Amino acid sequence: MAIELKEKEGEQSVAGNIVFFLSFLILLIIAGGVAYLQFMALPKNENKIAELNTALSAQKSEEMRQLESQAYGIEQIVSDYKILFENRPVTSNFFDNFEVWAHPQIYYSSFSLSSETRTATMKGSVSDFRPIIQQIKIFRSQDLIESFQVSNVKLSGTEGVDFDLSLVLKAELFK
């Protein structure tokens, strides 16, 4: 004996069709919503966001304008300083050379150096006149000294001789 089971075709198929139709309808609604958001709503919002960003950047606050103005001023100062620094006279060259020129027995004090006028003035002290004469010979042999003058030579009691020295230097010394 065999038992056959038959399904009721009318009831199953109506319920299956309703479920299928509802799921297909939900799928179409979701696909339509995604398409609307992708192709309509998002480009509109992106354009609005771009317009708002442009408007915000155009409407800088007064504080931002002042900061930009101060930054520009500082940039100008740094640029000017850079030009001045690169074109400044190099006074250290004088000291490097004077170390070679100076007589070892003469002590110099009250020193002043002007790179504008290219002059150096100082006072010297020595035990007798011989080192002064040797110092003059050294200065005459130097190419970077344009001229020099020894003045106010006087005996300073038992200590020796005091004098004033003025050097006029060539411009190439400060380059």
Number of C-alpha atoms within 10 A of each C-alpha: 3 4 5 6 6 6 8 8 8 8 9 10 11 11 11 11 11 11 12 12 12 12 12 12 12 12 12 12 12 12 12 12 11 13 12 12 13 11 10 11 12 12 12 11 11 11 11 12 12 11 12 12 12 11 11 11 10 9 10 10 11 9 9 11 11 11 12 12 12 12 12 12 12 12 12 12 12 12 12 11 12 12 11 11 11 9 10 12 16 14 15 11 13 17 10 10 13 12 10 10 14 14 18 11 14 17 13 18 11 9 12 11 15 12 16 9 11 18 18 17 20 16 19 19 22 21 17 15 14 10 16 22 10 11 16 14 11 14 19 13 10 12 11 17 17 15 15 17 11 16 12 11 15 13 16 13 8 7 11 13 19 23 18 18 17 18 18 17 21 15 15 10 18 17 10
